[in-house]
Amino acid sequence: FTVGLDLNWAMSSGLVGTTKDKLDVARKSLRFQTQLAFMQKATDLVHQCPVPVICAVHGGVIGMGIDLITSCDIRYASSSAFFTVKEVDIGVVADIGTLARMPKQIGNQSLLRELVYTGKQFTATQAQQLGLVSCVFDGDEALRQGALQLCQEIASKSPVAIRGIKLMLNYEMSGKSPQDLQLMARVLNGSLAQTEDIGKAGMAFFQKKKPTFSKL
């Protein structure tokens, strides 16, 4: 899938390690923050995509690979996949998205901290047990077909509902209180509940056929 950050580029650009320029510490820090924000934006845009993003991974998912997949809505893996939060082994904090999102996506905080503190490699089966991936397939082609089938299933639903659901799920992940979430749900459904898709879905249910929805 990906081996993560290109260390040669990162070191030559001054993103990691020391540089020989004569900028003072504050200016180096500000320059680093700008570079880091640019890289974080890459995963933020995936997370903020208004429609569900499904990733299907095989082989190594290392370092920034974890940053990328944790920004996706749904994660599938082949049995060949292996994972590692590798940043600790090069002396840096995982700062592109892993530590911001992964704790909210899995239930075992003890194991999460063990993996992040040590950089231990773990398998696709372990990733599924951890809750990082939702399904493991035997082979890359089975993985591809499984991911495409899921895409088709989601695409058959009301696009209005799907976008509203993703908006609410992302809003919840931002740490809002239950009261904020309830208010957001009322405001959101106050507009989205007026969609024609509800009538189409209801009619299709009674007619025992699949509904067809207009594109956005």
ChimeraX commands (.cxc) that place a marker at each C-alpha (Angstrom):
marker #1 position 0.00,0.00,0.00 radius 0.5
marker #1 position 2.58,2.57,1.11 radius 0.5
marker #1 position 5.84,2.72,3.04 radius 0.5
marker #1 position 4.97,6.21,4.23 radius 0.5
marker #1 position 7.19,9.26,4.32 radius 0.5
marker #1 position 10.12,9.54,1.91 radius 0.5
marker #1 position 12.90,10.04,4.46 radius 0.5
marker #1 position 15.41,11.29,1.89 radius 0.5
marker #1 position 13.04,14.07,0.86 radius 0.5
marker #1 position 12.05,14.85,4.46 radius 0.5
marker #1 position 15.66,15.19,5.60 radius 0.5
marker #1 position 16.82,17.16,2.56 radius 0.5
marker #1 position 13.90,19.58,2.94 radius 0.5
marker #1 position 14.53,20.03,6.64 radius 0.5
marker #1 position 11.20,18.54,7.65 radius 0.5
marker #1 position 12.91,16.07,9.98 radius 0.5
marker #1 position 16.38,16.15,11.50 radius 0.5
marker #1 position 18.63,19.20,11.71 radius 0.5
marker #1 position 19.41,21.73,9.03 radius 0.5
marker #1 position 22.57,23.73,8.34 radius 0.5
marker #1 position 20.85,27.03,7.66 radius 0.5
marker #1 position 21.39,29.95,10.02 radius 0.5
marker #1 position 17.75,30.73,10.78 radius 0.5
marker #1 position 17.04,31.16,14.46 radius 0.5
marker #1 position 14.97,28.59,16.33 radius 0.5
marker #1 position 11.69,30.52,16.14 radius 0.5
marker #1 position 11.92,30.97,12.37 radius 0.5
marker #1 position 12.82,27.32,11.88 radius 0.5
marker #1 position 9.80,26.40,13.98 radius 0.5
marker #1 position 7.45,28.58,11.96 radius 0.5
marker #1 position 8.78,27.19,8.69 radius 0.5
marker #1 position 8.34,23.65,9.99 radius 0.5
marker #1 position 4.76,24.37,11.08 radius 0.5
marker #1 position 3.93,25.61,7.58 radius 0.5
marker #1 position 5.37,22.47,5.98 radius 0.5
marker #1 position 3.57,20.24,8.47 radius 0.5
marker #1 position 0.22,21.98,7.96 radius 0.5
marker #1 position 0.59,21.40,4.20 radius 0.5
marker #1 position 1.09,17.67,4.79 radius 0.5
marker #1 position -1.75,17.45,7.32 radius 0.5
marker #1 position -4.06,19.03,4.76 radius 0.5
marker #1 position -3.63,16.00,2.52 radius 0.5
marker #1 position -5.31,13.70,5.04 radius 0.5
marker #1 position -7.72,16.38,6.27 radius 0.5
marker #1 position -9.17,16.71,2.76 radius 0.5
marker #1 position -9.82,12.96,2.63 radius 0.5
marker #1 position -11.54,13.12,6.02 radius 0.5
marker #1 position -13.61,16.15,4.95 radius 0.5
marker #1 position -14.68,14.68,1.61 radius 0.5
marker #1 position -18.49,15.01,1.65 radius 0.5
marker #1 position -19.01,11.43,0.44 radius 0.5
marker #1 position -17.72,8.22,2.06 radius 0.5
marker #1 position -14.12,7.27,1.29 radius 0.5
marker #1 position -13.31,3.54,1.34 radius 0.5
marker #1 position -9.72,2.34,1.36 radius 0.5
marker #1 position -8.60,-1.15,0.43 radius 0.5
marker #1 position -5.06,-1.93,1.58 radius 0.5
marker #1 position -2.61,-4.75,0.93 radius 0.5
marker #1 position 1.05,-5.16,1.77 radius 0.5
marker #1 position 2.73,-2.61,4.02 radius 0.5
marker #1 position 0.76,0.20,5.63 radius 0.5
marker #1 position 3.54,2.09,7.35 radius 0.5
marker #1 position 3.86,5.47,9.06 radius 0.5
marker #1 position 1.99,7.98,6.94 radius 0.5
marker #1 position 0.05,5.06,5.49 radius 0.5
marker #1 position -1.71,4.87,8.86 radius 0.5
marker #1 position -2.27,8.65,8.71 radius 0.5
marker #1 position -3.97,8.19,5.34 radius 0.5
marker #1 position -6.19,5.22,6.13 radius 0.5
marker #1 position -7.43,6.69,9.43 radius 0.5
marker #1 position -8.77,9.65,7.45 radius 0.5
marker #1 position -11.03,7.27,5.47 radius 0.5
marker #1 position -14.56,6.27,6.44 radius 0.5
marker #1 position -14.17,2.52,5.99 radius 0.5
marker #1 position -11.03,0.41,5.89 radius 0.5
marker #1 position -10.76,-3.01,4.26 radius 0.5
marker #1 position -7.56,-5.10,4.09 radius 0.5
marker #1 position -6.22,-8.21,2.44 radius 0.5
marker #1 position -4.68,-10.91,4.57 radius 0.5
marker #1 position -1.27,-9.82,3.25 radius 0.5
marker #1 position -1.52,-6.38,4.84 radius 0.5
marker #1 position 0.63,-5.42,7.79 radius 0.5
marker #1 position 0.66,-2.19,9.76 radius 0.5
marker #1 position 3.02,-0.16,11.90 radius 0.5
marker #1 position 2.96,3.31,13.42 radius 0.5
marker #1 position 6.65,3.70,12.58 radius 0.5
marker #1 position 7.31,7.31,13.53 radius 0.5
marker #1 position 8.73,6.49,16.97 radius 0.5
marker #1 position 11.60,4.59,15.31 radius 0.5
marker #1 position 12.82,7.75,13.59 radius 0.5
marker #1 position 12.37,9.86,16.71 radius 0.5
marker #1 position 9.25,11.81,15.76 radius 0.5
marker #1 position 5.62,12.00,16.85 radius 0.5
marker #1 position 2.97,10.73,14.43 radius 0.5
marker #1 position 1.62,14.18,13.56 radius 0.5
marker #1 position -0.16,13.92,10.19 radius 0.5
marker #1 position -3.39,12.46,11.59 radius 0.5
marker #1 position -2.79,9.08,13.25 radius 0.5
marker #1 position -2.81,10.30,16.85 radius 0.5
marker #1 position -5.68,12.70,16.17 radius 0.5
marker #1 position -7.99,10.05,14.67 radius 0.5
marker #1 position -6.88,6.55,15.64 radius 0.5
marker #1 position -7.80,6.86,19.37 radius 0.5
marker #1 position -11.38,7.66,18.35 radius 0.5
marker #1 position -11.59,4.70,15.97 radius 0.5
marker #1 position -10.50,1.82,18.18 radius 0.5
marker #1 position -11.56,0.66,21.61 radius 0.5
marker #1 position -8.36,-0.74,23.12 radius 0.5
marker #1 position -6.38,2.23,24.42 radius 0.5
marker #1 position -3.81,0.00,26.13 radius 0.5
marker #1 position -2.94,-1.83,22.90 radius 0.5
marker #1 position -2.99,1.41,20.91 radius 0.5
marker #1 position -0.43,2.97,23.22 radius 0.5
marker #1 position 1.70,-0.16,23.09 radius 0.5
marker #1 position 1.76,-0.07,19.28 radius 0.5
marker #1 position 2.49,3.67,19.10 radius 0.5
marker #1 position 5.17,3.64,21.81 radius 0.5
marker #1 position 7.01,0.66,20.32 radius 0.5
marker #1 position 6.38,0.86,16.55 radius 0.5
marker #1 position 5.47,-2.85,16.63 radius 0.5
marker #1 position 4.22,-4.39,13.40 radius 0.5
marker #1 position 0.74,-5.94,13.48 radius 0.5
marker #1 position -1.21,-8.08,11.02 radius 0.5
marker #1 position -4.48,-7.50,9.19 radius 0.5
marker #1 position -6.23,-9.91,11.58 radius 0.5
marker #1 position -4.90,-7.98,14.56 radius 0.5
marker #1 position -5.95,-4.72,12.90 radius 0.5
marker #1 position -9.48,-6.10,12.57 radius 0.5
marker #1 position -9.52,-7.21,16.21 radius 0.5
marker #1 position -8.32,-3.75,17.15 radius 0.5
marker #1 position -11.11,-2.16,15.10 radius 0.5
marker #1 position -8.79,-0.38,12.68 radius 0.5
marker #1 position -10.17,-2.34,9.69 radius 0.5
marker #1 position -13.67,-3.76,9.40 radius 0.5
marker #1 position -13.06,-6.67,7.04 radius 0.5
marker #1 position -10.13,-8.86,5.96 radius 0.5
marker #1 position -10.12,-10.68,2.61 radius 0.5
marker #1 position -8.10,-13.64,1.37 radius 0.5
marker #1 position -6.19,-12.14,-1.53 radius 0.5
marker #1 position -5.90,-8.79,-3.27 radius 0.5
marker #1 position -8.55,-9.45,-5.93 radius 0.5
marker #1 position -11.11,-10.51,-3.32 radius 0.5
marker #1 position -10.27,-7.29,-1.45 radius 0.5
marker #1 position -10.80,-5.20,-4.57 radius 0.5
marker #1 position -14.12,-6.84,-5.37 radius 0.5
marker #1 position -15.30,-6.52,-1.77 radius 0.5
marker #1 position -14.48,-2.82,-1.67 radius 0.5
marker #1 position -16.16,-2.15,-5.03 radius 0.5
marker #1 position -19.26,-4.07,-3.94 radius 0.5
marker #1 position -19.49,-1.91,-0.83 radius 0.5
marker #1 position -19.08,1.23,-2.96 radius 0.5
marker #1 position -21.96,0.12,-5.17 radius 0.5
marker #1 position -24.17,-0.61,-2.16 radius 0.5
marker #1 position -23.55,2.80,-0.61 radius 0.5
marker #1 position -23.99,4.52,-3.99 radius 0.5
marker #1 position -27.45,2.95,-4.28 radius 0.5
marker #1 position -28.65,4.86,-1.21 radius 0.5
marker #1 position -30.02,8.39,-1.11 radius 0.5
marker #1 position -27.06,10.74,-1.72 radius 0.5
marker #1 position -28.78,13.33,0.46 radius 0.5
marker #1 position -28.94,10.89,3.37 radius 0.5
marker #1 position -25.37,9.67,2.86 radius 0.5
marker #1 position -23.95,13.20,2.91 radius 0.5
marker #1 position -26.00,14.08,5.97 radius 0.5
marker #1 position -24.85,10.96,7.80 radius 0.5
marker #1 position -21.18,11.66,7.05 radius 0.5
marker #1 position -21.55,15.26,8.18 radius 0.5
marker #1 position -23.03,14.11,11.50 radius 0.5
marker #1 position -20.39,11.41,12.05 radius 0.5
marker #1 position -17.55,13.85,11.39 radius 0.5
marker #1 position -19.23,16.44,13.62 radius 0.5
marker #1 position -19.39,13.88,16.43 radius 0.5
marker #1 position -15.69,13.02,16.00 radius 0.5
marker #1 position -14.82,16.67,16.57 radius 0.5
marker #1 position -15.66,16.23,20.25 radius 0.5
marker #1 position -18.97,18.08,20.42 radius 0.5
marker #1 position -21.25,17.60,23.41 radius 0.5
marker #1 position -24.48,15.53,23.16 radius 0.5
marker #1 position -26.45,18.79,23.24 radius 0.5
marker #1 position -24.45,20.18,20.31 radius 0.5
marker #1 position -25.01,16.95,18.38 radius 0.5
marker #1 position -28.75,17.01,18.98 radius 0.5
marker #1 position -28.95,20.63,17.85 radius 0.5
marker #1 position -26.93,19.82,14.74 radius 0.5
marker #1 position -29.23,16.87,13.99 radius 0.5
marker #1 position -32.32,19.08,14.25 radius 0.5
marker #1 position -30.84,21.77,11.99 radius 0.5
marker #1 position -29.57,19.22,9.47 radius 0.5
marker #1 position -32.77,17.23,9.25 radius 0.5
marker #1 position -34.80,20.44,9.20 radius 0.5
marker #1 position -33.55,20.88,5.65 radius 0.5
marker #1 position -32.61,17.39,4.49 radius 0.5
marker #1 position -35.90,15.79,5.65 radius 0.5
marker #1 position -37.65,17.77,2.92 radius 0.5
marker #1 position -35.93,15.73,0.22 radius 0.5
marker #1 position -37.92,13.82,-2.38 radius 0.5
marker #1 position -35.74,10.78,-1.58 radius 0.5
marker #1 position -37.83,9.91,1.48 radius 0.5
marker #1 position -40.96,9.52,-0.62 radius 0.5
marker #1 position -39.09,7.49,-3.23 radius 0.5
marker #1 position -37.63,5.19,-0.57 radius 0.5
marker #1 position -41.02,4.69,1.07 radius 0.5
marker #1 position -42.74,3.92,-2.22 radius 0.5
marker #1 position -40.02,1.44,-3.18 radius 0.5
marker #1 position -40.34,-0.28,0.20 radius 0.5
marker #1 position -44.06,-0.90,-0.25 radius 0.5
marker #1 position -43.56,-1.96,-3.85 radius 0.5
marker #1 position -40.75,-4.31,-2.76 radius 0.5
marker #1 position -38.23,-2.95,-5.24 radius 0.5
marker #1 position -34.99,-1.00,-5.06 radius 0.5
marker #1 position -35.38,2.78,-5.12 radius 0.5
marker #1 position -33.64,4.99,-7.69 radius 0.5
marker #1 position -32.42,8.40,-6.57 radius 0.5
marker #1 position -31.46,11.48,-8.56 radius 0.5
marker #1 position -27.82,12.54,-8.55 radius 0.5
marker #1 position -26.88,15.65,-6.60 radius 0.5
marker link #1:1,2 radius 0.2
marker link #1:2,3 radius 0.2
marker link #1:3,4 radius 0.2
marker link #1:4,5 radius 0.2
marker link #1:5,6 radius 0.2
marker link #1:6,7 radius 0.2
marker link #1:7,8 radius 0.2
marker link #1:8,9 radius 0.2
marker link #1:9,10 radius 0.2
marker link #1:10,11 radius 0.2
marker link #1:11,12 radius 0.2
marker link #1:12,13 radius 0.2
marker link #1:13,14 radius 0.2
marker link #1:14,15 radius 0.2
marker link #1:15,16 radius 0.2
marker link #1:16,17 radius 0.2
marker link #1:17,18 radius 0.2
marker link #1:18,19 radius 0.2
marker link #1:19,20 radius 0.2
marker link #1:20,21 radius 0.2
marker link #1:21,22 radius 0.2
marker link #1:22,23 radius 0.2
marker link #1:23,24 radius 0.2
marker link #1:24,25 radius 0.2
marker link #1:25,26 radius 0.2
marker link #1:26,27 radius 0.2
marker link #1:27,28 radius 0.2
marker link #1:28,29 radius 0.2
marker link #1:29,30 radius 0.2
marker link #1:30,31 radius 0.2
marker link #1:31,32 radius 0.2
marker link #1:32,33 radius 0.2
marker link #1:33,34 radius 0.2
marker link #1:34,35 radius 0.2
marker link #1:35,36 radius 0.2
marker link #1:36,37 radius 0.2
marker link #1:37,38 radius 0.2
marker link #1:38,39 radius 0.2
marker link #1:39,40 radius 0.2
marker link #1:40,41 radius 0.2
marker link #1:41,42 radius 0.2
marker link #1:42,43 radius 0.2
marker link #1:43,44 radius 0.2
marker link #1:44,45 radius 0.2
marker link #1:45,46 radius 0.2
marker link #1:46,47 radius 0.2
marker link #1:47,48 radius 0.2
marker link #1:48,49 radius 0.2
marker link #1:49,50 radius 0.2
marker link #1:50,51 radius 0.2
marker link #1:51,52 radius 0.2
marker link #1:52,53 radius 0.2
marker link #1:53,54 radius 0.2
marker link #1:54,55 radius 0.2
marker link #1:55,56 radius 0.2
marker link #1:56,57 radius 0.2
marker link #1:57,58 radius 0.2
marker link #1:58,59 radius 0.2
marker link #1:59,60 radius 0.2
marker link #1:60,61 radius 0.2
marker link #1:61,62 radius 0.2
marker link #1:62,63 radius 0.2
marker link #1:63,64 radius 0.2
marker link #1:64,65 radius 0.2
marker link #1:65,66 radius 0.2
marker link #1:66,67 radius 0.2
marker link #1:67,68 radius 0.2
marker link #1:68,69 radius 0.2
marker link #1:69,70 radius 0.2
marker link #1:70,71 radius 0.2
marker link #1:71,72 radius 0.2
marker link #1:72,73 radius 0.2
marker link #1:73,74 radius 0.2
marker link #1:74,75 radius 0.2
marker link #1:75,76 radius 0.2
marker link #1:76,77 radius 0.2
marker link #1:77,78 radius 0.2
marker link #1:78,79 radius 0.2
marker link #1:79,80 radius 0.2
marker link #1:80,81 radius 0.2
marker link #1:81,82 radius 0.2
marker link #1:82,83 radius 0.2
marker link #1:83,84 radius 0.2
marker link #1:84,85 radius 0.2
marker link #1:85,86 radius 0.2
marker link #1:86,87 radius 0.2
marker link #1:87,88 radius 0.2
marker link #1:88,89 radius 0.2
marker link #1:89,90 radius 0.2
marker link #1:90,91 radius 0.2
marker link #1:91,92 radius 0.2
marker link #1:92,93 radius 0.2
marker link #1:93,94 radius 0.2
marker link #1:94,95 radius 0.2
marker link #1:95,96 radius 0.2
marker link #1:96,97 radius 0.2
marker link #1:97,98 radius 0.2
marker link #1:98,99 radius 0.2
marker link #1:99,100 radius 0.2
marker link #1:100,101 radius 0.2
marker link #1:101,102 radius 0.2
marker link #1:102,103 radius 0.2
marker link #1:103,104 radius 0.2
marker link #1:104,105 radius 0.2
marker link #1:105,106 radius 0.2
marker link #1:106,107 radius 0.2
marker link #1:107,108 radius 0.2
marker link #1:108,109 radius 0.2
marker link #1:109,110 radius 0.2
marker link #1:110,111 radius 0.2
marker link #1:111,112 radius 0.2
marker link #1:112,113 radius 0.2
marker link #1:113,114 radius 0.2
marker link #1:114,115 radius 0.2
marker link #1:115,116 radius 0.2
marker link #1:116,117 radius 0.2
marker link #1:117,118 radius 0.2
marker link #1:118,119 radius 0.2
marker link #1:119,120 radius 0.2
marker link #1:120,121 radius 0.2
marker link #1:121,122 radius 0.2
marker link #1:122,123 radius 0.2
marker link #1:123,124 radius 0.2
marker link #1:124,125 radius 0.2
marker link #1:125,126 radius 0.2
marker link #1:126,127 radius 0.2
marker link #1:127,128 radius 0.2
marker link #1:128,129 radius 0.2
marker link #1:129,130 radius 0.2
marker link #1:130,131 radius 0.2
marker link #1:131,132 radius 0.2
marker link #1:132,133 radius 0.2
marker link #1:133,134 radius 0.2
marker link #1:134,135 radius 0.2
marker link #1:135,136 radius 0.2
marker link #1:136,137 radius 0.2
marker link #1:137,138 radius 0.2
marker link #1:138,139 radius 0.2
marker link #1:139,140 radius 0.2
marker link #1:140,141 radius 0.2
marker link #1:141,142 radius 0.2
marker link #1:142,143 radius 0.2
marker link #1:143,144 radius 0.2
marker link #1:144,145 radius 0.2
marker link #1:145,146 radius 0.2
marker link #1:146,147 radius 0.2
marker link #1:147,148 radius 0.2
marker link #1:148,149 radius 0.2
marker link #1:149,150 radius 0.2
marker link #1:150,151 radius 0.2
marker link #1:151,152 radius 0.2
marker link #1:152,153 radius 0.2
marker link #1:153,154 radius 0.2
marker link #1:154,155 radius 0.2
marker link #1:155,156 radius 0.2
marker link #1:156,157 radius 0.2
marker link #1:157,158 radius 0.2
marker link #1:158,159 radius 0.2
marker link #1:159,160 radius 0.2
marker link #1:160,161 radius 0.2
marker link #1:161,162 radius 0.2
marker link #1:162,163 radius 0.2
marker link #1:163,164 radius 0.2
marker link #1:164,165 radius 0.2
marker link #1:165,166 radius 0.2
marker link #1:166,167 radius 0.2
marker link #1:167,168 radius 0.2
marker link #1:168,169 radius 0.2
marker link #1:169,170 radius 0.2
marker link #1:170,171 radius 0.2
marker link #1:171,172 radius 0.2
marker link #1:172,173 radius 0.2
marker link #1:173,174 radius 0.2
marker link #1:174,175 radius 0.2
marker link #1:175,176 radius 0.2
marker link #1:176,177 radius 0.2
marker link #1:177,178 radius 0.2
marker link #1:178,179 radius 0.2
marker link #1:179,180 radius 0.2
marker link #1:180,181 radius 0.2
marker link #1:181,182 radius 0.2
marker link #1:182,183 radius 0.2
marker link #1:183,184 radius 0.2
marker link #1:184,185 radius 0.2
marker link #1:185,186 radius 0.2
marker link #1:186,187 radius 0.2
marker link #1:187,188 radius 0.2
marker link #1:188,189 radius 0.2
marker link #1:189,190 radius 0.2
marker link #1:190,191 radius 0.2
marker link #1:191,192 radius 0.2
marker link #1:192,193 radius 0.2
marker link #1:193,194 radius 0.2
marker link #1:194,195 radius 0.2
marker link #1:195,196 radius 0.2
marker link #1:196,197 radius 0.2
marker link #1:197,198 radius 0.2
marker link #1:198,199 radius 0.2
marker link #1:199,200 radius 0.2
marker link #1:200,201 radius 0.2
marker link #1:201,202 radius 0.2
marker link #1:202,203 radius 0.2
marker link #1:203,204 radius 0.2
marker link #1:204,205 radius 0.2
marker link #1:205,206 radius 0.2
marker link #1:206,207 radius 0.2
marker link #1:207,208 radius 0.2
marker link #1:208,209 radius 0.2
marker link #1:209,210 radius 0.2
marker link #1:210,211 radius 0.2
marker link #1:211,212 radius 0.2
marker link #1:212,213 radius 0.2
marker link #1:213,214 radius 0.2
marker link #1:214,215 radius 0.2
marker link #1:215,216 radius 0.2
view
